[in-house]
Amino acid sequence: MSENFNINVGGQKIRGVLENPSGKKLMILVHGFTGDLRGPDDIFIKLSEKLQASGFAVIRFNCRGTPPSDGKFQDMTLETEVEDLLAVIRYAKSLEYKSIGLLGESMGAAVIAKAYDKNIGVMVFWYPCFEFVDSSFTEYLSEKNLKELPKRGYVTIDSFERGKVGKEFISQITEVNTYPELNNIVCPSILLHGDHDNDTPVGQSQKAFKVIQGPKHLDIIKGADHCFRNEQKEVIKLTVSYINKYL
């Protein structure tokens, strides 16, 4: 059983789905940059099915700028996505879920790190991007892009159907560093990262592991690249095992 929902944030609607709403515990899955509620290669759908089989309720949603949620992708920033997640957490609490965990993939890991509070029971980070300048985001800082940005107000991504990354997000690439937020995390945290990740170095997870204060696990997946495209079964099994243990 699943229920579609929408939440108003700043006059715009966030749209998502609540799956297995009768579950006593809830996991909220947060997509990464240019991602959506399905996850890369539908991995969020597959993870949700396994979590539901273990008795969990699951929320998957699209941040503003990603249809069918309202807004333009060009207006997306790290702060808008954190605002969206906080609204979803408030919605979950209004449904009286007491045990809530967060999972973020790639940039979604920075989002959940900034949205964390001490009521969260478990944090799961998949190939996390905590420091933007130490990632493939630097591709948007080419001399050509930076020259055209003041005139156009955005950078075009040719392979991305929504097409435009806004000026404000581009300005964040050299500034975003969420390691200080990780220092505040006291609940169990799980970091999973591939050692062949060419978008976000595995060193970001290794550094985060040293910073996080609560119980923590770091699993480096041999041969895995960004998004775990060839390791979905292994990663989902491992993730569900950890969540069952701690939430």
C-alpha positions as CSV (number, residue, x, y, z in Angstrom):
1,M,0.0,0.0,0.0
2,S,1.2,3.5,-0.8
3,E,-0.1,7.0,-0.5
4,N,0.9,10.0,-2.6
5,F,1.4,13.3,-0.7
6,N,2.2,16.9,-1.3
7,I,3.6,19.5,1.1
8,N,3.6,23.3,0.6
9,V,7.0,25.0,1.0
10,G,7.3,28.6,0.1
11,G,4.1,28.5,-2.0
12,Q,5.4,25.5,-4.0
13,K,4.5,21.8,-3.7
14,I,6.8,19.0,-2.8
15,R,5.4,15.7,-4.1
16,G,6.3,12.2,-2.9
17,V,5.0,8.8,-1.8
18,L,4.6,7.2,1.6
19,E,4.9,3.4,1.3
20,N,3.7,0.9,3.8
21,P,2.3,3.7,6.0
22,S,1.3,1.2,8.7
23,G,5.0,0.5,9.4
24,K,6.0,1.6,12.9
25,K,9.4,2.9,11.9
26,L,10.1,5.2,8.9
27,M,13.0,5.7,6.5
28,I,13.2,8.9,4.4
29,L,15.2,8.5,1.2
30,V,16.8,11.7,-0.2
31,H,18.0,11.8,-3.8
32,G,21.1,13.4,-5.1
33,F,21.9,16.2,-7.6
34,T,19.8,15.8,-10.8
35,G,18.2,12.7,-9.2
36,D,14.7,11.9,-8.2
37,L,12.6,9.7,-5.9
38,R,13.3,6.5,-7.9
39,G,17.1,6.8,-7.2
40,P,19.8,5.9,-9.7
41,D,18.7,2.9,-11.8
42,D,15.6,2.6,-9.5
43,I,17.7,1.7,-6.5
44,F,15.4,3.6,-4.1
45,I,12.4,1.6,-5.3
46,K,14.3,-1.7,-4.7
47,L,15.6,-0.6,-1.3
48,S,12.1,0.5,-0.4
49,E,10.7,-2.9,-1.2
50,K,13.2,-4.6,1.1
51,L,12.6,-2.1,3.9
52,Q,8.8,-2.6,3.6
53,A,9.3,-6.3,3.8
54,S,11.1,-5.7,7.1
55,G,8.2,-3.7,8.4
56,F,9.3,-0.2,7.7
57,A,7.4,2.7,6.2
58,V,9.3,4.6,3.5
59,I,9.1,8.1,2.2
60,R,10.5,8.9,-1.2
61,F,10.0,12.4,-2.7
62,N,11.3,14.9,-5.3
63,C,12.8,18.1,-4.1
64,R,11.6,21.3,-5.7
65,G,12.8,21.7,-9.2
66,T,12.4,18.0,-10.0
67,P,8.9,17.2,-11.5
68,P,6.3,16.5,-10.4
69,S,7.3,18.8,-7.5
70,D,7.0,22.5,-8.3
71,G,9.7,24.9,-9.1
72,K,12.6,25.3,-11.6
73,F,15.8,23.2,-11.2
74,Q,17.7,26.4,-12.0
75,D,16.6,27.8,-8.6
76,M,17.8,24.7,-6.6
77,T,20.4,25.2,-4.0
78,L,21.7,23.1,-1.1
79,E,19.6,25.3,1.2
80,T,16.4,24.7,-0.7
81,E,16.8,21.0,-0.6
82,V,17.5,21.1,3.1
83,E,14.3,23.2,3.5
84,D,12.4,20.5,1.5
85,L,13.7,17.7,3.7
86,L,12.9,19.5,6.9
87,A,9.3,20.0,5.6
88,V,9.1,16.2,4.9
89,I,10.4,15.4,8.4
90,R,7.8,17.7,9.9
91,Y,5.1,15.9,7.8
92,A,6.4,12.5,9.0
93,K,6.3,13.6,12.6
94,S,2.7,14.9,12.1
95,L,1.8,11.3,11.2
96,E,3.2,10.3,14.6
97,Y,6.2,8.3,13.4
98,K,8.5,8.2,16.4
99,S,11.5,6.3,14.9
100,I,12.8,8.1,11.8
101,G,16.0,7.4,9.8
102,L,17.5,9.3,6.9
103,L,19.3,8.0,3.9
104,G,21.0,10.4,1.4
105,E,22.8,9.6,-1.8
106,S,25.6,11.8,-3.2
107,M,24.6,15.4,-2.7
108,G,21.6,14.1,-0.7
109,A,24.1,13.1,2.0
110,A,25.0,16.7,2.5
111,V,21.3,17.5,2.7
112,I,20.6,15.0,5.4
113,A,23.7,16.0,7.3
114,K,22.4,19.6,7.5
115,A,18.9,18.5,8.4
116,Y,20.0,16.1,11.2
117,D,18.6,16.6,14.7
118,K,18.8,14.4,17.8
119,N,15.4,12.9,17.1
120,I,16.8,11.1,14.1
121,G,17.5,7.4,14.9
122,V,20.0,6.5,12.1
123,M,21.8,8.2,9.3
124,V,22.8,6.4,6.1
125,F,25.2,8.0,3.6
126,W,25.7,6.5,0.1
127,Y,28.8,7.7,-1.8
128,P,28.4,11.0,0.0
129,C,29.4,14.4,-1.3
130,F,30.2,16.5,1.8
131,E,32.6,18.9,0.2
132,F,31.6,20.1,-3.2
133,V,34.9,21.4,-4.4
134,D,36.3,17.9,-3.9
135,S,34.0,16.4,-6.5
136,S,32.9,16.4,-10.1
137,F,30.9,19.6,-9.4
138,T,34.1,21.5,-10.3
139,E,33.4,20.7,-14.0
140,Y,30.9,23.5,-13.8
141,L,33.7,26.0,-12.9
142,S,35.3,25.9,-16.3
143,E,36.6,29.2,-17.7
144,K,33.9,29.2,-20.3
145,N,31.1,28.6,-17.8
146,L,32.3,31.2,-15.4
147,K,32.7,33.8,-18.2
148,E,29.1,33.2,-19.4
149,L,27.5,32.8,-16.0
150,P,27.1,36.5,-15.2
151,K,25.3,37.1,-18.5
152,R,23.1,33.9,-18.5
153,G,22.6,33.3,-14.8
154,Y,23.0,29.6,-15.3
155,V,25.2,26.8,-16.7
156,T,23.7,24.3,-19.1
157,I,24.1,20.6,-18.6
158,D,23.8,19.1,-22.1
159,S,23.0,15.5,-20.9
160,F,20.4,16.6,-18.3
161,E,16.8,17.1,-19.5
162,R,16.0,19.9,-17.1
163,G,19.2,21.5,-18.4
164,K,20.2,24.5,-16.2
165,V,22.2,24.9,-13.0
166,G,21.7,28.3,-11.5
167,K,24.1,30.9,-10.5
168,E,23.5,30.6,-6.8
169,F,24.3,26.8,-6.8
170,I,27.4,27.4,-8.9
171,S,28.6,29.9,-6.3
172,Q,28.3,27.3,-3.6
173,I,30.7,24.8,-5.2
174,T,33.8,26.3,-3.7
175,E,32.0,27.0,-0.4
176,V,30.0,23.9,0.7
177,N,31.7,21.9,3.4
178,T,29.4,19.9,5.7
179,Y,32.0,18.2,7.9
180,P,31.2,20.5,10.8
181,E,27.6,19.3,10.7
182,L,28.8,15.7,10.8
183,N,30.6,16.4,14.1
184,N,27.1,16.9,15.6
185,I,25.8,13.5,14.7
186,V,25.4,11.2,17.7
187,C,23.0,8.5,16.4
188,P,24.4,5.5,14.5
189,S,25.8,6.4,11.1
190,I,26.5,4.1,8.1
191,L,28.8,5.2,5.2
192,L,28.9,3.2,2.0
193,H,31.3,4.3,-0.8
194,G,32.8,2.7,-3.8
195,D,36.6,2.7,-4.2
196,H,36.2,3.4,-8.0
197,D,34.0,6.5,-7.5
198,N,35.2,9.1,-10.0
199,D,32.6,11.7,-9.0
200,T,33.1,11.9,-5.2
201,P,36.4,10.5,-3.8
202,V,36.1,7.7,-1.3
203,G,38.3,9.9,0.9
204,Q,35.3,12.0,1.7
205,S,33.7,9.1,3.5
206,Q,37.0,8.2,5.2
207,K,37.3,11.8,6.5
208,A,33.6,11.8,7.6
209,F,34.1,8.6,9.5
210,K,36.7,10.3,11.6
211,V,34.5,13.3,12.3
212,I,31.1,11.6,13.2
213,Q,30.8,11.3,16.9
214,G,28.2,8.5,17.3
215,P,28.4,4.7,16.6
216,K,29.5,4.4,13.0
217,H,30.4,2.0,10.2
218,L,32.3,2.6,7.0
219,D,32.1,0.0,4.2
220,I,34.2,0.6,1.1
221,I,32.6,-1.4,-1.8
222,K,35.4,-2.8,-4.0
223,G,35.1,-1.9,-7.6
224,A,32.0,0.2,-7.1
225,D,31.6,3.5,-8.9
226,H,29.3,6.4,-8.1
227,C,25.7,5.2,-7.7
228,F,26.5,1.5,-7.1
229,R,25.3,0.6,-10.6
230,N,26.7,-2.9,-10.5
231,E,26.4,-3.6,-6.7
232,Q,22.8,-2.8,-6.0
233,K,21.9,-6.2,-4.4
234,E,25.0,-6.2,-2.1
235,V,24.5,-2.6,-1.1
236,I,20.7,-2.9,-0.4
237,K,21.3,-6.1,1.6
238,L,24.0,-4.4,3.7
239,T,21.9,-1.2,4.1
240,V,18.8,-3.0,5.3
241,S,20.8,-5.1,7.7
242,Y,22.3,-1.9,9.3
243,I,18.9,-0.1,9.5
244,N,17.3,-3.2,11.1
245,K,20.1,-3.2,13.7
246,Y,19.9,0.4,14.7
247,L,16.4,1.7,14.1
